[in-house]
Every structure is written in structure tokens, then in C-alpha cells.
Amino acid sequence: MRRPRLGFLGTGWIGRHRMEAIVQTGVAEVAGIADPSPEMATEARKLAPGAVLAEDIGALLGLDLDGLVIATPSALHADQSIAALERGVAVFCQKPLGRTAAEVRAVVEAARAAGRLLSVDFCYRHQQGTARVAELVRSGALGRVFAADLVFHNAYGPDKPWFYDPALSGGGCVMDLGVHLVDLALWIFDFPEVLDVQAQRFAAGEPLAGAGGVEDYAIAQLVLAGGISVRLACSWRLHAGQDAVIAAEFFGTAGGAAQRNVEGSFYDFEAQHFTGTARETIACPPDPWGGRAAAAWAHRLAAGQRFDPAAEGLVRVAEVIDRIYGR
């Protein structure tokens, strides 16, 4: 059985990192690479010297691909994913899959119609600590879990102009960082119904109203089925005293658990299990988690997996993001 042939669309830092993770699995062949920057494409080709340097997505899809890895600006994700799926090509896409729930729903329906595997790079699901915390929540070891607190504060802001244009990005820090928090909360609780969403968004310290503008700070309160309370907060350029504050904390009637970044790191995390005033460390660095979502998709594709109904969860996440934006 031949290895799946993959194309890589967008090979900036994230695209190359995900490409490297997939190459290291050995389960797939890199057939083609496309990036508007010849320098970026050439650098990525060092990971797969036999790959074709293609001009655009059309040229990539002409290479008899089995899968396409997309790491382009957000405004392009939905259309590019649908174009690939309609050609019978599986998709692994950077977040967000779409700027709105309608765009995400259209991609999921295209994957369902084509019977092709669709995954989004919700990489934080694949951290060791996240897996340990999820196991504690789902097993009942924490009792009835009634509250969660998730934050992602970044002391810096994106360096690409399109991030600051809502027509291109779909939104600000919520779309960039908060989408990970929404996904983690819904995924760990197995995608319960979201009964209520209340949110505030700010730009340079001033409140934003409606769906317009690009926020650099946001806080949201979700009520999930079963009375579970979830608080989400995210930001760009916050005076946080360190590079980043990233955490996912869960509290139940018999214990608590948390996954938190270590000393402001974007990469090193520690997970702990709480009982009263006692704590037990259940995961710690090193944990090279960044490319695991991409590698997992490649393994599933190589195993012949097709459309997974769990992709409907991508729509549920996007619907919450829409409600945070008031649209």
C-alpha cells in the first residue's frame, strides 16, 4: 500500500513545523509545496527534496494528492479546504477553519459529502498534561466538575497586518487565541450544549460593541448543559509580567486539575491534580507537543480513515466564537 501523497499550502514557520512533524512520522510522502514567498517554499523543500514547488493550490491539487495541509491566512482557509475536499483530498487546516460558523459548517459538509478526513490544528489537545487533565475530568476522579477557567494572554501581538483586519481575520485575539480555549473547554466536556454566552471585548482599553473591530482583550462566560460554568479570557499585548499566561483549570466536588505554562513559556507546560490543599504533578516538561496534531492526522490518513463525524465539533466551537462576537 502506497504512502499518502501530501501537499503543503503555506510554509511559514507554522507550516514548516507541521511539515517537519509529518515527515518525521514516515507515513506520508511530501508531493508538493506552495507558498507565495519563493524563499519560504525553498526552505520548506529542504525537508522533502523530491517535492514539486507548485505555484498555487490549483497546481498542488493537480499532483494527485491524498491530503492537503493548509497554513495560509485565515480568510483563505474555508475556500481552500472546500476546493481540496471537492477534489477528494483530505484536509488538515490551521485554525480557524473559517471566520464564521457558516464558513466552518460549509467545510464540514464538504468533507462529509466527499467522505474525506478533516482535521484542524487544535494542538493543545495533544499535550501530555491536557490528556491527563481530560482523563481526570471525564473519569469522575474530580467528582462533579462544575467550573472551568481558561486563559491565553500573549504579551505580544501578531506581526502580520491581516490579523488586524476583521474581514481577513474574522476577529482579534478571540479568533487567534480564544478559539483554542473554546475548543479545549468543549472537547474536554465532550461537546455539551452551550446554554448561554456572555462576553466583553476591548481594543486599547476601550469596549467594543457588536461584531465590528479587532479586540486585543476579551472575556467570556459560558454556561454549559449540566450547569457547568466556564470562564474564558484572552489577549494580545497584555502587561502580564511574562511572555504568556496560558492555563486550563477545572474544579469539581472531589478535586481539581490544571494545565499551566511554566514561567511564561509558550512551549513548556505543567499539569497538576489538586485535592484540598495538596497537589500532585501529573505532567511536566519536556513534552514536544507542537506537531502532534498534524502527525496524528497523517497517521489516520495513512490508515485509510475517512470522514469522522466528530468534525461536527468544529462547528460547535465556531458557533460559540460567533456568539462571543455577537453575530
C-alpha positions in Angstrom: 0.0 0.0 0.0 1.5 3.3 -1.1 2.0 6.2 1.4 -0.5 9.1 1.1 0.8 11.9 -1.1 0.5 15.3 0.6 0.6 18.9 -0.5 1.6 21.8 1.8 0.0 25.1 1.2 1.7 27.9 3.1 5.1 27.1 4.5 5.8 29.9 7.0 7.1 28.9 10.5 4.0 27.0 11.4 3.6 25.4 8.0 7.2 24.2 8.1 6.9 23.0 11.7 3.8 20.9 10.9 5.5 19.6 7.7 8.6 18.5 9.7 6.4 16.7 12.2 4.6 14.8 9.4 7.9 14.0 7.6 9.3 12.5 10.8 6.4 10.1 11.0 7.5 8.4 7.7 3.9 7.5 7.0 3.3 10.0 4.1 5.1 11.4 1.1 5.5 15.2 0.5 4.5 15.6 -3.1 4.2 19.3 -3.4 4.8 22.7 -1.7 3.2 26.1 -2.5 3.9 29.4 -0.9 3.7 33.0 -2.2 7.3 33.5 -1.0 9.8 31.6 -3.1 12.2 31.8 -0.1 9.7 30.1 2.2 8.9 27.4 -0.3 12.6 26.7 -1.0 13.3 26.5 2.8 10.4 24.0 3.2 11.7 21.9 0.3 14.8 21.1 2.3 12.6 18.8 4.4 11.5 17.0 1.3 13.9 17.4 -1.6 11.8 15.4 -4.0 8.7 17.7 -3.6 7.4 19.8 -6.5 7.4 23.5 -6.0 3.9 24.4 -7.1 2.6 27.9 -8.0 -0.7 27.8 -6.1 -3.4 25.5 -4.7 -4.6 24.6 -8.2 -1.2 23.4 -9.2 -0.9 21.4 -5.9 -4.3 19.7 -6.4 -3.1 18.6 -9.9 -0.4 16.5 -8.3 -2.7 13.5 -7.4 -2.8 14.3 -3.7 -4.4 12.3 -1.0 -4.1 15.1 1.6 -3.5 18.9 1.8 -2.0 20.7 4.8 -3.2 24.3 4.9 -1.3 27.1 6.8 -2.4 30.3 5.0 -4.1 33.5 6.2 -7.5 32.8 7.9 -9.6 34.4 5.2 -8.5 31.7 2.8 -9.0 28.6 4.9 -12.6 27.7 4.2 -12.4 28.2 0.4 -9.1 26.3 0.1 -10.4 23.5 2.3 -13.6 23.1 0.3 -11.6 23.2 -3.0 -9.4 20.3 -1.8 -12.3 18.3 -0.4 -14.3 18.6 -3.6 -11.3 17.1 -5.4 -11.4 14.2 -3.0 -8.4 15.4 -1.0 -8.3 15.1 2.8 -7.5 18.3 4.8 -5.5 19.3 7.8 -6.0 23.1 8.4 -4.6 25.7 10.7 -7.2 27.3 13.0 -9.6 28.9 12.5 -11.1 26.6 9.9 -13.4 29.6 9.0 -14.1 33.1 10.1 -17.7 32.3 10.9 -19.7 29.3 11.9 -21.3 29.4 8.4 -17.9 29.0 6.8 -16.9 26.2 9.1 -20.2 24.4 8.6 -19.7 24.6 4.8 -16.3 23.0 5.1 -17.5 20.2 7.4 -20.4 19.5 5.0 -17.9 19.3 2.1 -15.9 16.8 4.0 -19.0 14.8 4.8 -20.1 14.8 1.1 -16.6 13.8 -0.1 -16.1 11.2 2.7 -12.7 12.6 3.4 -10.8 13.1 6.6 -10.9 16.7 8.0 -8.9 17.9 11.0 -7.9 21.3 12.4 -4.7 22.1 14.2 -6.1 22.3 17.8 -2.7 21.4 19.0 -3.3 22.0 22.7 -5.4 18.9 22.8 -2.3 16.9 22.2 -0.2 18.0 25.2 0.5 15.3 27.8 -0.9 17.4 30.5 -4.1 18.1 28.7 -4.6 14.4 28.2 -4.1 13.8 31.9 -6.4 16.6 32.9 -9.1 15.4 30.5 -8.8 11.9 31.9 -9.4 13.2 35.4 -12.4 15.3 34.3 -14.0 12.5 32.3 -13.4 9.6 34.7 -15.2 11.2 37.6 -12.0 11.4 39.6 -12.8 15.1 40.3 -16.4 14.4 41.3 -18.9 16.5 39.5 -17.0 19.1 37.6 -18.9 22.4 37.8 -16.4 25.1 36.8 -13.5 25.7 34.4 -11.2 28.7 34.0 -9.2 29.0 30.8 -6.9 31.9 29.8 -4.4 32.7 27.0 -2.7 36.0 27.4 0.1 36.9 24.9 2.4 39.7 25.8 3.0 40.3 22.1 0.7 40.8 19.1 0.6 39.2 15.6 3.2 40.6 13.2 1.0 40.2 10.0 -1.2 43.2 9.0 -4.1 40.9 8.0 -4.6 39.9 11.7 -5.9 43.4 12.3 -8.5 43.5 9.5 -11.7 41.7 10.7 -12.7 41.0 7.1 -9.5 38.9 6.7 -9.0 37.5 10.2 -12.6 37.1 11.3 -11.7 38.8 14.6 -8.9 39.6 17.0 -7.4 37.8 20.0 -10.6 35.6 20.4 -10.2 34.2 16.9 -6.4 33.9 17.2 -6.1 32.6 20.8 -9.5 32.2 22.3 -10.5 29.6 19.7 -8.1 27.2 21.4 -9.7 27.9 24.8 -13.3 27.3 23.5 -12.1 24.1 21.8 -10.4 22.8 24.9 -13.4 23.5 27.1 -16.0 21.9 24.8 -13.7 18.9 23.9 -12.8 18.1 27.5 -16.5 18.1 28.4 -17.4 16.1 25.3 -19.2 19.0 23.5 -22.3 19.6 25.7 -25.0 22.0 24.7 -23.9 25.6 25.3 -26.9 27.3 27.0 -25.6 30.8 27.3 -22.7 33.0 26.2 -21.9 36.5 27.6 -18.8 38.4 26.5 -17.0 41.7 26.6 -14.3 42.7 24.1 -11.9 45.6 24.3 -9.5 47.4 22.0 -6.7 49.5 23.6 -8.7 49.5 26.8 -12.0 50.7 25.2 -15.1 48.5 25.0 -16.1 47.2 21.6 -19.8 46.7 20.7 -21.3 44.4 18.1 -19.3 42.3 15.7 -17.0 45.0 14.4 -13.4 45.9 15.3 -10.5 43.8 16.3 -10.2 43.2 20.0 -7.0 42.8 21.9 -8.6 41.7 25.2 -11.8 39.6 25.7 -13.5 37.8 28.5 -16.5 35.4 28.1 -18.7 33.4 30.4 -20.3 30.2 29.1 -23.0 28.1 30.7 -22.9 24.5 29.6 -25.5 21.8 30.0 -25.5 20.4 33.5 -24.9 23.8 35.0 -21.1 23.9 34.2 -19.7 27.4 34.3 -16.7 28.2 32.0 -14.8 31.5 32.1 -12.5 32.3 29.2 -10.1 35.2 28.9 -7.5 36.0 26.2 -5.5 39.0 25.0 -2.7 40.4 22.9 0.0 42.7 24.3 -1.2 42.4 27.9 1.1 43.7 30.6 1.3 40.2 32.1 4.8 40.3 33.5 5.9 37.5 31.3 5.7 36.3 27.7 2.5 34.4 28.1 -0.1 33.2 30.6 -1.7 30.0 29.4 -3.9 27.8 31.6 -6.8 25.5 31.7 -8.2 24.8 35.2 -11.1 22.5 36.1 -12.8 22.3 39.5 -15.1 19.6 40.8 -16.7 18.5 44.1 -13.9 16.0 44.8 -10.9 17.7 43.4 -9.4 20.0 40.8 -6.8 19.8 37.9 -4.9 22.3 35.9 -2.6 22.6 32.9 -0.4 25.8 33.0 2.5 27.1 31.2 5.8 27.3 33.1 7.5 30.7 33.8 5.8 32.4 30.8 6.8 29.8 28.2 4.8 29.3 25.1 6.1 25.7 24.9 6.6 24.2 28.4 3.6 23.2 30.5 3.0 21.5 33.8 -0.2 19.7 34.9 -1.3 19.1 38.4 -4.1 17.3 40.3 -5.5 19.1 43.4 -7.1 17.6 46.4 -7.8 20.1 49.1 -4.5 22.0 49.8 -2.4 19.1 48.3 -1.2 19.0 44.7 0.4 16.2 42.6 2.3 17.0 39.4 1.0 14.7 36.7 2.9 16.0 33.7 5.9 18.2 33.2 8.4 19.3 30.5 9.9 18.3 28.2 6.9 17.5 26.0 7.4 18.1 22.2 3.7 18.5 21.6 3.6 21.2 18.8 3.3 18.9 15.8 1.4 16.0 17.3 -2.0 17.1 15.8 -0.5 17.1 12.3 1.3 13.8 12.9 -1.9 12.2 14.2 -3.9 13.3 11.1 -1.2 11.9 8.9 -1.3 8.5 10.7 -5.1 8.4 10.4 -4.9 9.3 6.7 -2.3 6.5 6.1 -4.6 4.1 8.0 -7.4 4.8 5.5 -9.6 6.8 7.7 -12.3 8.8 6.0 -14.8 11.4 7.3 -15.1 11.4 11.0 -18.5 12.7 12.4 -16.5 14.2 15.3 -15.7 17.0 12.9 -19.1 18.4 13.8 -17.4 19.6 17.0 -15.6 22.1 14.8 -18.9 23.7 14.0 -19.9 23.8 17.7 -16.6 25.7 18.5 -17.3 28.2 15.7 -20.8 28.8 16.9 -19.5 29.8 20.4 -17.0 32.1 18.7 -19.8 33.7 16.8 -21.8 34.3 20.0 -18.8 35.9 21.7 -18.6 38.3 18.7 -22.4 38.9 18.9 -23.1 37.7 15.4 
